[in-house]
Amino acid sequence: MLAKVYVTPKKAILDPQGTAIAHSLHALDYTEVSEVRMGKYLEVRLTGLSRPHAERRVEEMCQRLLANLIIEDFRFEIVEE
Amino acid sequence: MKWGVVTFPGSNDDRDSVYCLERVLGQEAISLWHKDRDLHGVEAIVLPGGFSYGDYLRCGAVARFSPVMSSVMAFARAGGPVLGMCNGFQILCESGLLPGALVRNRSLSFICEWVAVRVETTRTRFTARCAAGECLSLPIKHGEGCYVADEATLKALQDNEQIVFRYVNQAGEALESANPNGAVQNIAGVTNTSGNVVGLMPHPEHAVEALLGGEDGRKLFRSAFG
């Protein structure tokens, strides 16, 4: 079982990296780009858990360590491998 | 006074902090290893600068769960004085001992320079011997020093006098042009509600000898031992 975890900067938090990437895309003539937000993608491999249990555990992992809820949002999906 | 300076893997200002306390200020200072839960009877704790655990995930996020930190958190909650500088400030925020968080500098550049900070409150264990409104010259060296907090937290910080330092210009004004990293309201350091835990991005331990640029940093440490 694999948890795919996405951690992104909150809307209210300035994301200078995303802004720099957007500028670079504009320089490459991708004028349709209106915004880039840069976050993190984590793959967390899990063993021996039922799906509902895995969801609770990953939620807790995100709250305690993987995301800082002051500055980041998170979402995740759990897929069978 | 007996001080403990924590060494995490990747700390790099820990020895300078011990030097500052022992050799410059005549204090007793010992190193505390990140795996050690025993604080060896220290009366004040320094969380030094550096790149604890390689700054993996987020600055301070991994250090916050190291064995020594559970003891540091209990020590802080019991009123013990704790000073976090740079990476130490990031660890204090990650651990919830201080409000807010530190993110990438708005410029995306690592900044290494001397700055002026204004002492906003003397009601902390590390600014008691400063004068309110006094400006100190201290160095900064960081890539993730942009302090952020939501509106409710900022209001609480203001109402409870928890903002300890602001970046200012030579005239002592907290203008945007004097803000090196984009920190909200030019905030360079904050404290908890009881004033025993202080975190700041500048490095007082690097400002303790005239030969190396200035001595203003001494006042923070001296405040703790009165």
HADDOCK unambig.tbl for C-alpha pairs under 7 A between the chains (distance, minus, plus):
assign (segid A and resid 16 and name CA) (segid B and resid 106 and name CA) 5.75 0.50 0.50
assign (segid A and resid 16 and name CA) (segid B and resid 108 and name CA) 6.72 0.50 0.50
assign (segid A and resid 65 and name CA) (segid B and resid 61 and name CA) 6.88 0.50 0.50
assign (segid A and resid 70 and name CA) (segid B and resid 100 and name CA) 6.75 0.50 0.50
assign (segid A and resid 70 and name CA) (segid B and resid 101 and name CA) 6.77 0.50 0.50
